Amino acid sequence: MPSKPVFEVYRDSASEWRWRLVATNGNIIADSGEGYTTKQGAKRGIESVKRSAPEAEIIEE
């Protein structure tokens, strides 16, 4: 298992690119939720999450 969380980029069964964030215990804690046509598109999605997440608020309903 990884010593720190990692983003994995992979092709799904429809040959679309996706990403997932895997915790140190091996659990998937986030995923792209959509497929991308290119690997670069998936990597841009990761970068967007990395930039946005520190400022994300928690909303309780």
N, C-alpha and C positions, 0 to 999 in steps of 0.2 A: 504494500500500500504506500501511497505517496506520503512524504513527511510534511507536506503542506497542501492546501487545496489546489487543484489543477483544473484548467479548462481543457476538455477534450473536444476535438473537431473530428467529425466522422460522417460517412455517407449512410443514409437510411435506406430502407427497402425500396423506396421510390427513386433512389439515386440522387436525392437532394442532400445538400450539406447542412448539418446541424451542429450545435455545440451543447455541451453540458458541463456544469461545474460539479466536480466530485470532491467531497470532503475527505479528510485524512482517514476516516474510518471506511471509506469506499462507498458511502451513500451519495446518491445524486441529490444535490440540494437546490439546483436550478437548471433549467434547460431553455433552449431557444424558443420553444413553443411554435416555431415555424421552420420550414425548410428554405434553404437558400439555393439559388441556381449555381453559385460559384463558391469555392472554398474561401476566396477573399471576402465575399459577402458575409459568410459566417464569422470570419475573423473581425470584420468591422462591427458586427453585432456584439462580439465579446468586448471590443474596445469601448463601445457605447455603454455597456453595462458597467465596465470598470470605471468610467468617468462619472456616471450618473449615480451609482449606488451610495457613495459616501454621503450624499445629500438627501437620500430618499427618506421620507417621513413614514412613520407607522400610523396608520389610520385604523382605529377600532370602531366596529359597527355594532 
